[in-house]
Amino acid sequence: MNRLDFPTPIDREIKLDPSLIIMSKTNTKGIIEYANDYFMEICGYEEYELMGQPHNVIRHPDMPKVIFKLLWERLHKGENIHALVKNLAKDGRYYWVLTNFETKYNESGEIISYYARRKAAPENAIFTIEKLYKTLLAIEKNQSTEVAEKYFYGLLEEKGQTYDSFILNVLNVSQSSLQNYFSDTSIIKENSNKKGFLKRLFS
């Protein structure tokens, strides 16, 4: 798949506004069809650069492949998945998000697209998950994604947890609290102090 050219990473974190949501829509193959203003602002790309590109154009090299394998397996089943993801901006900076997905169907009941909401990931959760991701990434580099996947599921079995209960434990929240984090319509808005599409278009 085609990827946009990245500059040399500068390894500096972008702190997200916890009241704002990064939104995007992709087809079933992960090709970007829409991204909201906050997405564009944080990742640093313009619409003409991102539309039609695979969503992994913003994938950070610190992310293990096994997490995205799990993510797409769940999405293809029409299931939501909450994941902690480290993304890469155009200028080489990074930002951590917590994901939430909604699956769209056609009249025949076939999946046609995925609507994703992403918010700032809690600092304590990043600290915990980052150590796991480093382990999974090292296994992938030295063995394979399949071996890393077996290790991950072995870890969950040892803890007596499913993936979902594991994430709730890392976040230290209940399922209802996690859903409320994304469903509160009072915070699903564009920040009036940020550059919107028209301002960016004509500035």
C-alpha positions as a Markdown table, in Angstrom:
| # | Residue | x | y | z |
|---|---|---|---|---|
| 1 | Met | 0.0 | 0.0 | 0.0 |
| 2 | Asn | 1.1 | 3.5 | -0.7 |
| 3 | Arg | 2.3 | 5.6 | 2.2 |
| 4 | Leu | 3.0 | 9.3 | 2.4 |
| 5 | Asp | 6.6 | 10.2 | 2.9 |
| 6 | Phe | 7.5 | 10.9 | 6.6 |
| 7 | Pro | 10.2 | 13.3 | 7.7 |
| 8 | Thr | 12.7 | 12.1 | 10.2 |
| 9 | Pro | 10.8 | 11.5 | 13.5 |
| 10 | Ile | 11.5 | 14.2 | 16.1 |
| 11 | Asp | 10.1 | 12.0 | 18.9 |
| 12 | Arg | 8.1 | 14.7 | 20.6 |
| 13 | Glu | 4.6 | 14.2 | 21.9 |
| 14 | Ile | 1.5 | 16.1 | 20.8 |
| 15 | Lys | -0.7 | 16.7 | 23.8 |
| 16 | Leu | -4.4 | 16.3 | 22.8 |
| 17 | Asp | -7.2 | 18.4 | 24.0 |
| 18 | Pro | -9.2 | 15.9 | 26.2 |
| 19 | Ser | -12.5 | 17.6 | 25.4 |
| 20 | Leu | -12.1 | 17.1 | 21.6 |
| 21 | Ile | -12.6 | 14.0 | 19.5 |
| 22 | Ile | -10.6 | 12.9 | 16.5 |
| 23 | Met | -13.0 | 11.5 | 13.9 |
| 24 | Ser | -12.5 | 9.6 | 10.7 |
| 25 | Lys | -14.3 | 7.3 | 8.4 |
| 26 | Thr | -12.8 | 4.4 | 6.3 |
| 27 | Asn | -14.0 | 1.8 | 4.0 |
| 28 | Thr | -13.7 | -1.9 | 4.8 |
| 29 | Lys | -10.1 | -1.9 | 3.6 |
| 30 | Gly | -9.0 | 0.9 | 5.8 |
| 31 | Ile | -8.9 | 3.6 | 3.1 |
| 32 | Ile | -9.7 | 7.1 | 4.5 |
| 33 | Glu | -12.9 | 8.6 | 3.2 |
| 34 | Tyr | -13.3 | 11.4 | 5.8 |
| 35 | Ala | -11.4 | 13.1 | 8.6 |
| 36 | Asn | -12.7 | 15.9 | 10.8 |
| 37 | Asp | -10.8 | 19.2 | 11.5 |
| 38 | Tyr | -9.2 | 18.1 | 14.7 |
| 39 | Phe | -7.9 | 15.0 | 13.0 |
| 40 | Met | -6.3 | 17.2 | 10.3 |
| 41 | Glu | -4.9 | 19.6 | 12.8 |
| 42 | Ile | -3.2 | 17.0 | 14.9 |
| 43 | Cys | -1.8 | 14.8 | 12.1 |
| 44 | Gly | -0.7 | 17.8 | 10.1 |
| 45 | Tyr | -2.0 | 16.7 | 6.8 |
| 46 | Glu | -4.4 | 18.4 | 4.4 |
| 47 | Glu | -7.5 | 16.7 | 3.1 |
| 48 | Tyr | -6.0 | 16.2 | -0.4 |
| 49 | Glu | -3.1 | 14.4 | 1.2 |
| 50 | Leu | -5.1 | 12.0 | 3.3 |
| 51 | Met | -8.3 | 11.2 | 1.4 |
| 52 | Gly | -7.9 | 7.9 | -0.4 |
| 53 | Gln | -4.8 | 6.9 | 1.6 |
| 54 | Pro | -4.7 | 3.8 | 3.9 |
| 55 | His | -5.2 | 4.7 | 7.5 |
| 56 | Asn | -1.9 | 3.2 | 8.4 |
| 57 | Val | -0.3 | 6.2 | 6.9 |
| 58 | Ile | -0.3 | 7.6 | 10.5 |
| 59 | Arg | 0.8 | 4.3 | 12.1 |
| 60 | His | 3.8 | 4.8 | 14.4 |
| 61 | Pro | 6.6 | 2.3 | 14.1 |
| 62 | Asp | 6.4 | 1.7 | 17.9 |
| 63 | Met | 3.1 | 0.0 | 17.4 |
| 64 | Pro | 3.1 | -3.8 | 17.3 |
| 65 | Lys | 1.3 | -5.3 | 14.2 |
| 66 | Val | -0.6 | -7.8 | 16.4 |
| 67 | Ile | -2.7 | -5.0 | 17.9 |
| 68 | Phe | -3.9 | -4.0 | 14.5 |
| 69 | Lys | -4.5 | -7.6 | 13.5 |
| 70 | Leu | -6.8 | -7.9 | 16.5 |
| 71 | Leu | -8.4 | -4.6 | 15.8 |
| 72 | Trp | -9.3 | -5.5 | 12.2 |
| 73 | Glu | -10.5 | -9.0 | 13.1 |
| 74 | Arg | -13.0 | -7.4 | 15.5 |
| 75 | Leu | -14.1 | -4.7 | 13.1 |
| 76 | His | -14.7 | -7.2 | 10.3 |
| 77 | Lys | -17.0 | -9.0 | 12.7 |
| 78 | Gly | -18.9 | -5.7 | 13.3 |
| 79 | Glu | -17.6 | -5.5 | 16.8 |
| 80 | Asn | -16.3 | -2.4 | 18.6 |
| 81 | Ile | -12.9 | -2.4 | 20.1 |
| 82 | His | -11.1 | 0.0 | 22.4 |
| 83 | Ala | -7.4 | 0.2 | 21.8 |
| 84 | Leu | -4.6 | 2.4 | 23.0 |
| 85 | Val | -2.7 | 3.5 | 19.9 |
| 86 | Lys | 0.4 | 5.6 | 19.3 |
| 87 | Asn | 0.0 | 7.5 | 16.0 |
| 88 | Leu | 2.6 | 9.4 | 13.9 |
| 89 | Ala | 2.0 | 13.0 | 12.7 |
| 90 | Lys | 3.3 | 14.3 | 9.4 |
| 91 | Asp | 6.2 | 16.3 | 11.1 |
| 92 | Gly | 7.4 | 13.2 | 13.0 |
| 93 | Arg | 5.7 | 13.9 | 16.4 |
| 94 | Tyr | 3.5 | 11.3 | 18.0 |
| 95 | Tyr | 0.2 | 11.3 | 19.9 |
| 96 | Trp | -1.6 | 8.6 | 21.9 |
| 97 | Val | -5.3 | 8.0 | 21.5 |
| 98 | Leu | -8.0 | 5.7 | 22.8 |
| 99 | Thr | -10.2 | 4.3 | 20.0 |
| 100 | Asn | -14.0 | 3.7 | 19.7 |
| 101 | Phe | -15.7 | 2.4 | 16.5 |
| 102 | Glu | -19.1 | 2.3 | 14.9 |
| 103 | Thr | -19.8 | -0.1 | 12.0 |
| 104 | Lys | -21.9 | 1.0 | 9.1 |
| 105 | Tyr | -24.0 | -1.4 | 7.1 |
| 106 | Asn | -25.9 | -1.3 | 3.8 |
| 107 | Glu | -29.5 | -2.4 | 3.2 |
| 108 | Ser | -28.3 | -6.0 | 2.7 |
| 109 | Gly | -26.6 | -6.0 | 6.1 |
| 110 | Glu | -23.1 | -5.9 | 4.7 |
| 111 | Ile | -20.4 | -3.8 | 6.3 |
| 112 | Ile | -19.6 | -0.8 | 4.1 |
| 113 | Ser | -17.5 | 1.4 | 6.4 |
| 114 | Tyr | -16.2 | 2.2 | 9.9 |
| 115 | Tyr | -16.6 | 5.4 | 11.8 |
| 116 | Ala | -13.9 | 5.9 | 14.3 |
| 117 | Arg | -13.7 | 8.3 | 17.3 |
| 118 | Arg | -10.4 | 8.8 | 19.1 |
| 119 | Lys | -9.7 | 10.8 | 22.3 |
| 120 | Ala | -6.7 | 11.5 | 24.4 |
| 121 | Ala | -5.4 | 8.4 | 26.1 |
| 122 | Pro | -5.0 | 8.6 | 29.9 |
| 123 | Glu | -1.3 | 9.0 | 31.0 |
| 124 | Asn | -1.4 | 6.1 | 33.4 |
| 125 | Ala | -2.8 | 3.8 | 30.8 |
| 126 | Ile | -0.1 | 4.8 | 28.3 |
| 127 | Phe | 2.6 | 4.0 | 30.9 |
| 128 | Thr | 1.2 | 0.5 | 31.4 |
| 129 | Ile | 0.5 | -0.4 | 27.8 |
| 130 | Glu | 3.7 | 1.0 | 26.4 |
| 131 | Lys | 5.7 | -1.6 | 28.3 |
| 132 | Leu | 3.6 | -4.4 | 26.8 |
| 133 | Tyr | 3.8 | -2.9 | 23.3 |
| 134 | Lys | 7.6 | -2.8 | 23.5 |
| 135 | Thr | 7.6 | -6.5 | 24.4 |
| 136 | Leu | 5.2 | -7.4 | 21.6 |
| 137 | Leu | 7.2 | -5.4 | 19.1 |
| 138 | Ala | 10.5 | -7.1 | 20.1 |
| 139 | Ile | 8.9 | -10.5 | 19.7 |
| 140 | Glu | 7.6 | -9.5 | 16.2 |
| 141 | Lys | 11.0 | -8.2 | 15.1 |
| 142 | Asn | 12.9 | -11.3 | 16.4 |
| 143 | Gln | 10.2 | -13.9 | 15.7 |
| 144 | Ser | 6.9 | -13.1 | 14.0 |
| 145 | Thr | 3.5 | -11.5 | 14.5 |
| 146 | Glu | 2.0 | -14.9 | 15.1 |
| 147 | Val | 4.4 | -15.6 | 17.9 |
| 148 | Ala | 3.7 | -12.2 | 19.4 |
| 149 | Glu | -0.1 | -12.9 | 19.2 |
| 150 | Lys | 0.4 | -16.2 | 21.0 |
| 151 | Tyr | 2.4 | -14.5 | 23.7 |
| 152 | Phe | -0.3 | -11.8 | 24.1 |
| 153 | Tyr | -3.1 | -14.3 | 24.4 |
| 154 | Gly | -1.0 | -16.3 | 26.8 |
| 155 | Leu | -0.7 | -13.2 | 29.0 |
| 156 | Leu | -4.4 | -12.7 | 28.9 |
| 157 | Glu | -5.0 | -16.4 | 29.9 |
| 158 | Glu | -2.6 | -16.0 | 32.8 |
| 159 | Lys | -4.5 | -13.0 | 34.0 |
| 160 | Gly | -7.9 | -14.7 | 33.5 |
| 161 | Gln | -9.0 | -11.8 | 31.3 |
| 162 | Thr | -10.4 | -11.2 | 27.8 |
| 163 | Tyr | -8.9 | -8.4 | 25.7 |
| 164 | Asp | -11.8 | -6.2 | 26.7 |
| 165 | Ser | -11.5 | -6.8 | 30.4 |
| 166 | Phe | -7.7 | -6.3 | 30.1 |
| 167 | Ile | -8.2 | -2.8 | 28.5 |
| 168 | Leu | -10.8 | -1.8 | 31.2 |
| 169 | Asn | -8.2 | -2.8 | 33.8 |
| 170 | Val | -5.5 | -0.8 | 32.1 |
| 171 | Leu | -7.7 | 2.2 | 31.9 |
| 172 | Asn | -9.1 | 1.6 | 35.4 |
| 173 | Val | -12.7 | 2.3 | 34.4 |
| 174 | Ser | -16.0 | 0.4 | 34.0 |
| 175 | Gln | -17.5 | -0.4 | 30.7 |
| 176 | Ser | -20.3 | 2.2 | 31.1 |
| 177 | Ser | -17.8 | 4.9 | 32.1 |
| 178 | Leu | -15.7 | 4.1 | 29.0 |
| 179 | Gln | -18.8 | 4.4 | 26.7 |
| 180 | Asn | -19.7 | 7.7 | 28.3 |
| 181 | Tyr | -16.2 | 8.9 | 27.6 |
| 182 | Phe | -17.1 | 8.8 | 23.9 |
| 183 | Ser | -20.9 | 9.3 | 23.9 |
| 184 | Asp | -21.2 | 12.6 | 25.8 |
| 185 | Thr | -22.5 | 14.8 | 23.0 |
| 186 | Ser | -21.5 | 18.0 | 24.8 |
| 187 | Ile | -17.9 | 17.3 | 24.0 |
| 188 | Ile | -18.3 | 16.0 | 20.4 |
| 189 | Lys | -17.7 | 19.4 | 18.8 |
| 190 | Glu | -15.1 | 21.4 | 17.0 |
| 191 | Asn | -13.1 | 23.8 | 19.1 |
| 192 | Ser | -14.1 | 27.3 | 17.9 |
| 193 | Asn | -10.5 | 28.5 | 18.7 |
| 194 | Lys | -9.1 | 25.9 | 16.3 |
| 195 | Lys | -8.7 | 26.4 | 12.5 |
| 196 | Gly | -11.7 | 24.9 | 10.8 |
| 197 | Phe | -11.9 | 23.6 | 7.3 |
| 198 | Leu | -12.9 | 27.0 | 5.7 |
| 199 | Lys | -10.3 | 28.9 | 7.7 |
| 200 | Arg | -7.6 | 26.5 | 6.6 |
| 201 | Leu | -8.9 | 26.6 | 3.1 |
| 202 | Phe | -8.8 | 30.4 | 2.7 |
| 203 | Ser | -6.0 | 31.3 | 5.1 |
